Amino acid sequence: MTNDLDIDRAASLLVTLHQERAHSHATARADQLFEAGHVDGWLAWLKIKAAVQELTAAE
């Protein structure tokens, strides 16, 4: 299972690399994993997506 620190680091990296598109990247990855049936990965990316939302809302 992915811990909160890993989630925060992934979200921060996405924002750094993709700026305003970070949320759509996280959404796309979560969707890909869901469609592939990777539930644990999907749940992790939903958390990353929420963390990205928090980071970008603060800006």
C-alpha positions in Angstrom: 0.0 0.0 0.0 1.2 3.5 -0.8 1.8 5.8 2.2 0.8 9.5 2.5 4.4 10.7 2.0 4.6 8.8 -1.4 1.2 10.3 -2.4 2.4 13.8 -1.6 5.7 13.4 -3.4 3.9 12.0 -6.5 1.4 14.9 -6.5 4.2 17.5 -6.0 6.2 16.0 -8.9 3.1 16.0 -11.2 2.5 19.7 -10.4 6.1 20.5 -11.0 6.2 18.6 -14.3 2.8 19.4 -15.7 1.6 22.6 -13.9 -2.0 23.2 -14.8 -2.4 19.9 -16.5 -1.3 17.8 -13.5 -5.0 17.1 -12.5 -5.8 15.8 -15.9 -2.7 13.6 -15.9 -3.6 12.1 -12.6 -7.2 11.6 -13.8 -6.1 9.9 -17.0 -3.7 7.6 -15.1 -6.4 6.6 -12.6 -8.8 5.9 -15.4 -6.2 3.7 -17.2 -5.6 1.7 -14.1 -9.3 1.3 -13.4 -9.9 0.1 -16.9 -7.1 -2.4 -16.6 -8.5 -3.8 -13.3 -5.6 -2.6 -11.1 -7.6 -1.6 -8.1 -4.7 -0.8 -5.8 -3.1 1.4 -8.4 -6.4 3.1 -9.2 -6.9 3.9 -5.5 -3.4 5.3 -5.2 -3.9 7.5 -8.2 -7.3 8.7 -6.8 -5.3 9.8 -3.7 -2.7 11.5 -5.9 -5.4 13.3 -7.8 -6.9 14.6 -4.6 -3.5 15.7 -3.4 -2.9 17.5 -6.7 -6.2 19.2 -6.3 -5.2 20.5 -2.9 -1.8 21.7 -4.1 -3.2 23.5 -7.1 -6.1 25.0 -5.2 -3.6 26.6 -2.7 -1.8 28.4 -5.6 
